[in-house]
Amino acid sequence: MKSKFTFWDIEIEIVTSERGYGENDGKGLTHMDTISNNLIKTFMNVTNRNTLSTNSMKFVNPTTTSVGTEVIGNELVYRRSIMISFKSRIQISS
């Protein structure tokens, strides 16, 4: 059997809000940074990268968009995307 490479992307969209309860009120941007950093650390972890690679899901370093803001129903919302591009080898019949 022959094989060829295929490339594909996933986008993870993170949305946080300034609205919270108690001490979490007004911390939307802080939560955005925490969630983004934790996702990047998870994908960049050597064990996770090796596991994905072993399963034919090699990827390049994730890229992130800058944080955008919008108001939805009088609520300030933050939005960011993390893009991850993968390269896989698939078997094809000749």
HELIX and SHEET records of a PDB file:
HELIX    1   1 GLY A   22  ASN A   24  5                                   3    
HELIX    2   2 GLY A   28  MET A   44  1                                  17    
HELIX    3   3 VAL A   46  THR A   54  1                                   9    
SHEET    1   A 3 LYS A   2  SER A  17  0                                        
SHEET    2   A 3 GLU A  75  ILE A  92 -1                                        
SHEET    3   A 3 LYS A  58  PHE A  59 -1                                        
SHEET    1   B 3 LYS A   2  SER A  17  0                                        
SHEET    2   B 3 GLU A  75  ILE A  92 -1                                        
SHEET    3   B 3 THR A  63  THR A  64 -1                                        
SHEET    1   C 3 LYS A   2  SER A  17  0                                        
SHEET    2   C 3 GLU A  75  ILE A  92 -1                                        
SHEET    3   C 3 GLY A  68  ILE A  72 -1                                        
END                                                                             
